[in-house]
């Protein structure tokens, strides 16, 4: 089931609920703040994914490692455990890096789906 299914219930998509719930409970976040954090995460993550893609094109192992590391903790904030695991693999990438491009492709697919759901849930 995806956000494109007419029977999709966004309330069953729980990404970020724990993190934002704790912040709201502590009185340090409201809906506007949450929206801002989600927008920032989506923008920053898209940029990081683009940089990783360019790292594969340019055979730049250091960029792939650095931006994969940058994504890991953000993925956990939004309960994106599969994406976190793939970013962790990319962070440990070994030459020849082209052989690991399939990991990045899988990460992009997961992010595309999750980002769409995050937009629907928090920015709707």
ChimeraX commands (.cxc) that place a marker at each C-alpha (Angstrom):
marker #1 position 0.00,0.00,0.00 radius 0.5
marker #1 position 1.34,3.45,-0.85 radius 0.5
marker #1 position 0.33,7.07,-0.68 radius 0.5
marker #1 position -1.15,6.67,-4.18 radius 0.5
marker #1 position -3.68,4.05,-3.04 radius 0.5
marker #1 position -7.08,5.60,-2.44 radius 0.5
marker #1 position -7.51,3.45,0.70 radius 0.5
marker #1 position -4.15,4.51,2.17 radius 0.5
marker #1 position -4.42,5.56,5.82 radius 0.5
marker #1 position -1.59,7.99,6.59 radius 0.5
marker #1 position -2.17,7.54,10.32 radius 0.5
marker #1 position -0.60,4.07,9.99 radius 0.5
marker #1 position 2.63,5.69,8.80 radius 0.5
marker #1 position 4.41,6.34,12.09 radius 0.5
marker #1 position 7.73,7.81,10.93 radius 0.5
marker #1 position 8.81,10.57,13.29 radius 0.5
marker #1 position 6.00,9.96,15.78 radius 0.5
marker #1 position 8.33,9.02,18.64 radius 0.5
marker #1 position 10.79,11.83,18.05 radius 0.5
marker #1 position 8.23,14.56,17.52 radius 0.5
marker #1 position 5.94,13.20,20.24 radius 0.5
marker #1 position 8.71,13.52,22.80 radius 0.5
marker #1 position 9.50,17.05,21.65 radius 0.5
marker #1 position 5.85,18.12,21.82 radius 0.5
marker #1 position 5.42,16.48,25.22 radius 0.5
marker #1 position 8.45,18.37,26.53 radius 0.5
marker #1 position 6.95,21.60,25.20 radius 0.5
marker #1 position 9.81,22.33,22.81 radius 0.5
marker #1 position 7.93,21.74,19.56 radius 0.5
marker #1 position 4.63,22.60,17.96 radius 0.5
marker #1 position 3.19,21.74,14.54 radius 0.5
marker #1 position 4.95,24.66,12.84 radius 0.5
marker #1 position 8.30,23.57,14.26 radius 0.5
marker #1 position 7.72,19.96,13.19 radius 0.5
marker #1 position 6.83,21.11,9.68 radius 0.5
marker #1 position 10.03,23.16,9.53 radius 0.5
marker #1 position 12.14,20.19,10.65 radius 0.5
marker #1 position 10.52,17.88,8.08 radius 0.5
marker #1 position 11.04,20.41,5.28 radius 0.5
marker #1 position 14.67,20.86,6.30 radius 0.5
marker #1 position 15.20,17.08,6.47 radius 0.5
marker #1 position 13.68,16.54,3.02 radius 0.5
marker #1 position 15.74,19.33,1.43 radius 0.5
marker #1 position 19.01,18.38,3.12 radius 0.5
marker #1 position 18.53,14.68,2.38 radius 0.5
marker #1 position 17.78,15.32,-1.28 radius 0.5
marker #1 position 20.99,17.33,-1.53 radius 0.5
marker #1 position 22.99,14.62,0.22 radius 0.5
marker #1 position 21.58,11.93,-2.07 radius 0.5
marker #1 position 22.50,14.06,-5.09 radius 0.5
marker #1 position 26.04,14.45,-3.77 radius 0.5
marker #1 position 26.34,10.68,-3.22 radius 0.5
marker #1 position 25.11,10.08,-6.77 radius 0.5
marker #1 position 27.72,12.53,-8.06 radius 0.5
marker #1 position 30.30,10.67,-5.95 radius 0.5
marker #1 position 29.54,7.51,-7.88 radius 0.5
marker #1 position 29.77,9.37,-11.20 radius 0.5
marker #1 position 33.09,10.98,-10.22 radius 0.5
marker #1 position 34.48,7.92,-8.42 radius 0.5
marker #1 position 34.69,10.05,-5.25 radius 0.5
marker #1 position 34.74,7.55,-2.41 radius 0.5
marker #1 position 35.22,10.25,0.24 radius 0.5
marker #1 position 32.03,12.14,-0.74 radius 0.5
marker #1 position 30.03,8.93,-0.72 radius 0.5
marker #1 position 31.25,8.08,2.76 radius 0.5
marker #1 position 30.82,11.59,4.17 radius 0.5
marker #1 position 27.27,12.18,2.91 radius 0.5
marker #1 position 26.17,8.65,3.77 radius 0.5
marker #1 position 27.34,9.28,7.32 radius 0.5
marker #1 position 25.48,12.58,7.37 radius 0.5
marker #1 position 22.21,10.86,6.43 radius 0.5
marker #1 position 22.36,8.04,8.98 radius 0.5
marker #1 position 21.22,9.83,12.13 radius 0.5
marker #1 position 18.53,11.76,10.27 radius 0.5
marker #1 position 17.11,8.51,8.97 radius 0.5
marker #1 position 16.80,7.20,12.51 radius 0.5
marker #1 position 14.96,10.35,13.62 radius 0.5
marker #1 position 12.27,9.41,11.09 radius 0.5
marker #1 position 12.36,5.66,11.88 radius 0.5
marker #1 position 13.82,4.91,8.43 radius 0.5
marker #1 position 15.75,1.84,9.59 radius 0.5
marker #1 position 16.20,0.26,6.15 radius 0.5
marker #1 position 17.59,3.52,4.77 radius 0.5
marker #1 position 19.88,3.82,7.79 radius 0.5
marker #1 position 21.28,0.33,7.19 radius 0.5
marker #1 position 21.97,1.11,3.53 radius 0.5
marker #1 position 23.62,4.44,4.39 radius 0.5
marker #1 position 25.78,2.57,6.88 radius 0.5
marker #1 position 26.88,0.19,4.10 radius 0.5
marker #1 position 27.70,3.12,1.83 radius 0.5
marker #1 position 29.66,4.74,4.62 radius 0.5
marker #1 position 31.91,1.66,4.66 radius 0.5
marker #1 position 32.25,1.50,0.86 radius 0.5
marker #1 position 35.41,-0.07,-0.55 radius 0.5
marker #1 position 36.87,0.22,-4.04 radius 0.5
marker #1 position 35.79,-0.43,-6.68 radius 0.5
marker #1 position 32.92,1.81,-5.68 radius 0.5
marker #1 position 30.94,1.20,-8.87 radius 0.5
marker #1 position 30.28,-2.31,-7.57 radius 0.5
marker #1 position 28.24,-0.81,-4.71 radius 0.5
marker #1 position 26.01,1.43,-6.83 radius 0.5
marker #1 position 23.15,-1.07,-6.40 radius 0.5
marker #1 position 23.10,-0.18,-2.68 radius 0.5
marker #1 position 22.64,3.47,-3.58 radius 0.5
marker #1 position 19.86,2.61,-6.02 radius 0.5
marker #1 position 18.03,0.75,-3.27 radius 0.5
marker #1 position 18.55,3.67,-0.89 radius 0.5
marker #1 position 17.10,6.09,-3.45 radius 0.5
marker #1 position 13.99,3.91,-3.90 radius 0.5
marker #1 position 13.39,3.73,-0.15 radius 0.5
marker #1 position 13.92,7.48,0.22 radius 0.5
marker #1 position 11.58,8.32,-2.64 radius 0.5
marker #1 position 8.76,6.35,-1.05 radius 0.5
marker #1 position 9.46,7.52,2.51 radius 0.5
marker #1 position 9.88,11.16,1.51 radius 0.5
marker #1 position 6.54,11.08,-0.27 radius 0.5
marker #1 position 4.89,9.69,2.84 radius 0.5
marker #1 position 6.58,12.28,5.05 radius 0.5
marker #1 position 5.31,15.05,2.78 radius 0.5
marker #1 position 1.82,13.63,2.92 radius 0.5
marker #1 position 1.87,13.18,6.69 radius 0.5
marker #1 position 3.54,16.38,7.83 radius 0.5
marker #1 position 3.24,18.83,4.95 radius 0.5
marker #1 position -0.02,17.58,3.44 radius 0.5
marker link #1:1,2 radius 0.2
marker link #1:2,3 radius 0.2
marker link #1:3,4 radius 0.2
marker link #1:4,5 radius 0.2
marker link #1:5,6 radius 0.2
marker link #1:6,7 radius 0.2
marker link #1:7,8 radius 0.2
marker link #1:8,9 radius 0.2
marker link #1:9,10 radius 0.2
marker link #1:10,11 radius 0.2
marker link #1:11,12 radius 0.2
marker link #1:12,13 radius 0.2
marker link #1:13,14 radius 0.2
marker link #1:14,15 radius 0.2
marker link #1:15,16 radius 0.2
marker link #1:16,17 radius 0.2
marker link #1:17,18 radius 0.2
marker link #1:18,19 radius 0.2
marker link #1:19,20 radius 0.2
marker link #1:20,21 radius 0.2
marker link #1:21,22 radius 0.2
marker link #1:22,23 radius 0.2
marker link #1:23,24 radius 0.2
marker link #1:24,25 radius 0.2
marker link #1:25,26 radius 0.2
marker link #1:26,27 radius 0.2
marker link #1:27,28 radius 0.2
marker link #1:28,29 radius 0.2
marker link #1:29,30 radius 0.2
marker link #1:30,31 radius 0.2
marker link #1:31,32 radius 0.2
marker link #1:32,33 radius 0.2
marker link #1:33,34 radius 0.2
marker link #1:34,35 radius 0.2
marker link #1:35,36 radius 0.2
marker link #1:36,37 radius 0.2
marker link #1:37,38 radius 0.2
marker link #1:38,39 radius 0.2
marker link #1:39,40 radius 0.2
marker link #1:40,41 radius 0.2
marker link #1:41,42 radius 0.2
marker link #1:42,43 radius 0.2
marker link #1:43,44 radius 0.2
marker link #1:44,45 radius 0.2
marker link #1:45,46 radius 0.2
marker link #1:46,47 radius 0.2
marker link #1:47,48 radius 0.2
marker link #1:48,49 radius 0.2
marker link #1:49,50 radius 0.2
marker link #1:50,51 radius 0.2
marker link #1:51,52 radius 0.2
marker link #1:52,53 radius 0.2
marker link #1:53,54 radius 0.2
marker link #1:54,55 radius 0.2
marker link #1:55,56 radius 0.2
marker link #1:56,57 radius 0.2
marker link #1:57,58 radius 0.2
marker link #1:58,59 radius 0.2
marker link #1:59,60 radius 0.2
marker link #1:60,61 radius 0.2
marker link #1:61,62 radius 0.2
marker link #1:62,63 radius 0.2
marker link #1:63,64 radius 0.2
marker link #1:64,65 radius 0.2
marker link #1:65,66 radius 0.2
marker link #1:66,67 radius 0.2
marker link #1:67,68 radius 0.2
marker link #1:68,69 radius 0.2
marker link #1:69,70 radius 0.2
marker link #1:70,71 radius 0.2
marker link #1:71,72 radius 0.2
marker link #1:72,73 radius 0.2
marker link #1:73,74 radius 0.2
marker link #1:74,75 radius 0.2
marker link #1:75,76 radius 0.2
marker link #1:76,77 radius 0.2
marker link #1:77,78 radius 0.2
marker link #1:78,79 radius 0.2
marker link #1:79,80 radius 0.2
marker link #1:80,81 radius 0.2
marker link #1:81,82 radius 0.2
marker link #1:82,83 radius 0.2
marker link #1:83,84 radius 0.2
marker link #1:84,85 radius 0.2
marker link #1:85,86 radius 0.2
marker link #1:86,87 radius 0.2
marker link #1:87,88 radius 0.2
marker link #1:88,89 radius 0.2
marker link #1:89,90 radius 0.2
marker link #1:90,91 radius 0.2
marker link #1:91,92 radius 0.2
marker link #1:92,93 radius 0.2
marker link #1:93,94 radius 0.2
marker link #1:94,95 radius 0.2
marker link #1:95,96 radius 0.2
marker link #1:96,97 radius 0.2
marker link #1:97,98 radius 0.2
marker link #1:98,99 radius 0.2
marker link #1:99,100 radius 0.2
marker link #1:100,101 radius 0.2
marker link #1:101,102 radius 0.2
marker link #1:102,103 radius 0.2
marker link #1:103,104 radius 0.2
marker link #1:104,105 radius 0.2
marker link #1:105,106 radius 0.2
marker link #1:106,107 radius 0.2
marker link #1:107,108 radius 0.2
marker link #1:108,109 radius 0.2
marker link #1:109,110 radius 0.2
marker link #1:110,111 radius 0.2
marker link #1:111,112 radius 0.2
marker link #1:112,113 radius 0.2
marker link #1:113,114 radius 0.2
marker link #1:114,115 radius 0.2
marker link #1:115,116 radius 0.2
marker link #1:116,117 radius 0.2
marker link #1:117,118 radius 0.2
marker link #1:118,119 radius 0.2
marker link #1:119,120 radius 0.2
marker link #1:120,121 radius 0.2
marker link #1:121,122 radius 0.2
marker link #1:122,123 radius 0.2
marker link #1:123,124 radius 0.2
view
